[in-house]
Amino acid sequence: MEESLLQFQGISKSYGSKKALRDVTFDIGAGKIVGLLGTNGSGKTTLMKIAAGLIRPSQGTASVAGIPVGLSTKAIVSFMPDRPLTESWMKVSDALEFSRDFYADFDEAKARKMLDFMNLSTRDRISSLSKGMNERLQLTLALSRNAKLYLLDEPIGGVDPVARTKILDAIVEFYSEDSSMLISTHLVRDIERIFDEVIFIRDGQVVMQDEVENIRIKHGKSVDDMFKEVFAE
């Protein structure tokens, strides 16, 4: 049996009377890039934050590499939220320094290599970066950790097609194959080429988990077509 890197077992999360996740169970093996696909408000960010150990589920259990999600898993999980973690006063060099001080597994040599790939300079001021350039920086900071699990929340949301392509190329180029990556998005067509597997989530429930190859063979459809079919109201 392949090692399970991320496991959710019967996870529910409520905010007051609103149920954000309902009885979510799935498993992600090592060495996979997995798409977490759903429309806005489907529960993707809540699921990501539970996996990252930032919020607790109301019910159920989550584990990373067999360790229950909590303080100890934060050291092996790298989370890129949908809002930048950097401050606008920083230069790119400050952001690197901040990450180096904060994360023991931060690999500065890898970060500098990625900055080159992304056409970013350590002298750039974060306040002067375009949205697309800022996303490239956030991705560089997230992927420069030697983590077991990478969680990227909407990494291509709201950026132009050129930045999108660059971001996807960087993921493929700098992804380490003994780790796994969960990427949430609703922009399926642009990103499906890098996925090994996809999880469809709707109204806080997992409605499908399958390998991309299976979807193409079994259903004769692209992931984007399957997504449109599943989410057509």
C-alpha positions in Angstrom: 0.0 0.0 0.0 1.4 3.4 -0.9 2.2 5.8 1.9 -0.7 8.1 2.6 0.5 11.7 2.8 -2.7 13.5 3.6 -5.7 11.8 5.1 -9.1 13.2 6.0 -11.5 11.0 7.8 -15.1 12.1 8.3 -14.3 15.8 8.5 -17.0 18.3 9.1 -16.7 22.0 9.8 -19.4 24.4 10.8 -19.4 28.1 11.3 -22.5 28.7 13.4 -25.3 27.2 11.5 -23.4 27.2 8.2 -21.8 23.9 7.3 -18.6 24.5 5.4 -17.5 20.8 5.1 -19.7 17.8 5.5 -18.2 14.3 6.3 -15.2 14.7 4.0 -13.1 11.6 3.6 -10.2 11.2 1.2 -6.6 10.1 0.9 -3.6 11.5 -1.1 -0.6 9.3 -1.7 3.0 10.4 -1.9 4.4 11.9 -5.1 1.1 13.3 -6.4 0.0 16.7 -7.7 -3.7 16.8 -6.8 -6.3 19.3 -7.9 -9.0 20.3 -5.3 -11.6 21.6 -7.7 -14.8 23.4 -6.8 -16.7 26.7 -7.4 -16.2 29.6 -5.0 -17.7 28.9 -1.6 -17.6 25.1 -2.1 -15.3 24.6 1.0 -11.9 24.5 -0.6 -10.2 27.1 1.6 -11.7 25.6 4.8 -10.4 22.2 3.7 -6.9 23.7 3.0 -6.8 25.5 6.4 -7.7 22.3 8.3 -4.9 20.4 6.4 -2.5 23.3 7.2 -3.4 23.1 10.9 -4.8 26.6 11.0 -8.4 25.7 12.0 -9.8 22.6 13.7 -12.5 20.5 12.3 -15.8 20.3 14.2 -15.7 16.5 13.6 -13.4 13.9 12.2 -9.6 13.5 12.0 -6.9 14.7 9.6 -3.3 13.5 9.4 -0.2 14.3 7.4 2.3 11.4 6.9 0.5 9.5 9.6 0.8 12.3 12.2 -2.4 14.0 13.4 -2.6 17.5 12.1 -1.4 20.0 14.7 1.8 21.8 15.8 4.1 18.9 14.7 2.7 18.7 11.2 3.3 22.4 10.6 7.0 21.6 10.2 6.2 19.3 7.2 3.4 21.3 5.5 4.0 24.4 3.4 0.8 26.5 2.9 0.4 29.2 0.3 -2.9 31.0 1.3 -5.0 32.9 -1.2 -3.9 36.2 0.3 -0.2 37.2 0.4 1.7 36.6 3.6 4.3 39.3 2.9 4.0 42.9 4.1 4.0 45.8 1.5 7.0 47.5 3.2 9.3 44.5 2.4 11.7 44.0 -0.4 11.9 40.5 -1.9 15.2 40.1 0.1 13.2 40.8 3.3 10.6 38.2 2.4 13.4 35.6 2.0 15.0 36.5 5.3 11.6 36.3 7.0 11.0 32.8 5.6 14.5 31.7 6.5 14.1 32.8 10.2 10.6 31.4 10.4 11.0 27.9 8.7 13.9 25.6 9.5 13.4 23.8 6.2 13.6 26.9 4.1 16.1 26.4 1.2 17.6 29.7 0.3 19.5 28.4 -2.7 16.3 26.9 -4.2 14.5 30.2 -3.5 17.2 32.2 -5.4 17.0 29.7 -8.3 13.2 30.1 -8.4 13.4 33.9 -8.2 15.6 33.8 -11.4 13.1 31.5 -13.1 10.3 33.9 -12.1 12.2 37.0 -13.3 12.2 38.5 -9.8 15.0 40.4 -8.2 15.8 40.4 -4.4 15.9 44.2 -4.7 12.3 44.5 -5.9 9.9 46.2 -3.6 6.8 44.1 -2.9 4.6 47.2 -3.0 5.7 47.8 -6.7 5.0 44.2 -7.8 2.0 43.5 -10.1 -0.5 40.9 -8.9 1.1 38.3 -11.1 4.6 39.0 -9.9 3.4 38.9 -6.3 1.8 35.5 -6.9 5.2 34.3 -8.3 6.9 35.5 -5.2 4.3 33.8 -2.8 4.8 30.6 -4.8 8.6 30.9 -4.5 8.4 31.3 -0.8 6.0 28.3 -0.4 8.0 25.9 -2.7 11.4 26.8 -1.3 10.6 24.9 1.9 11.6 21.3 1.9 8.2 20.1 3.0 6.4 16.8 2.6 3.1 18.4 1.7 2.5 21.7 -0.2 -1.0 23.3 -0.1 -1.6 26.0 -2.7 -4.9 27.9 -2.3 -5.9 29.4 -5.7 -2.3 30.1 -6.9 -3.5 31.3 -10.3 -6.6 33.1 -9.2 -6.8 36.7 -10.6 -3.5 36.7 -12.5 -3.1 37.2 -16.2 -2.4 34.2 -18.6 1.3 34.9 -18.9 1.8 34.8 -15.1 -0.4 31.7 -15.0 1.8 29.8 -17.5 4.9 30.9 -15.6 3.4 29.8 -12.2 2.4 26.3 -13.6 5.8 25.9 -15.3 7.5 26.7 -12.0 5.4 24.2 -10.1 6.4 21.4 -12.6 10.0 22.5 -12.6 10.5 22.9 -8.8 8.2 20.3 -7.4 10.0 17.5 -5.5 8.7 14.1 -6.4 8.7 12.5 -2.9 6.4 15.2 -1.7 2.7 15.8 -2.6 0.9 18.9 -3.6 -2.8 19.9 -3.2 -3.8 22.8 -5.4 -7.2 24.4 -5.1 -8.7 26.2 -8.0 -11.9 26.9 -10.0 -9.8 27.7 -13.2 -9.6 24.1 -14.3 -8.8 24.4 -18.0 -5.6 26.3 -17.4 -4.1 24.0 -14.8 -5.4 20.5 -15.5 -2.2 19.6 -17.5 -0.2 19.3 -14.2 -2.6 17.2 -12.2 -2.2 13.5 -11.5 -5.5 13.3 -9.6 -8.5 15.5 -8.9 -10.9 15.9 -6.0 -14.2 17.6 -6.9 -15.9 19.4 -3.9 -19.4 20.8 -4.0 -21.3 22.4 -1.0 -18.7 21.1 1.4 -18.9 17.5 0.1 -16.4 15.4 -2.0 -18.4 14.3 -5.0 -15.6 12.7 -6.9 -11.9 11.7 -6.6 -10.2 10.1 -9.5 -7.0 10.0 -11.5 -6.9 12.3 -14.4 -5.9 9.5 -16.7 -9.0 7.5 -15.6 -11.3 10.5 -16.3 -9.9 10.7 -19.8 -10.1 7.0 -20.5 -13.3 6.1 -18.6 -15.3 9.2 -19.5 -13.5 10.3 -22.7 -13.5 13.8 -21.2 -11.0 16.4 -20.2 -11.0 17.3 -16.5 -12.5 20.7 -17.4 -15.4 19.1 -19.3 -16.0 16.7 -16.4 -15.9 19.7 -14.0 -18.5 21.5 -16.0 -20.8 18.5 -16.1 -20.5 17.8 -12.3 -21.0 21.5 -11.4 -23.8 22.3 -13.9 -26.7 23.4 -11.9 
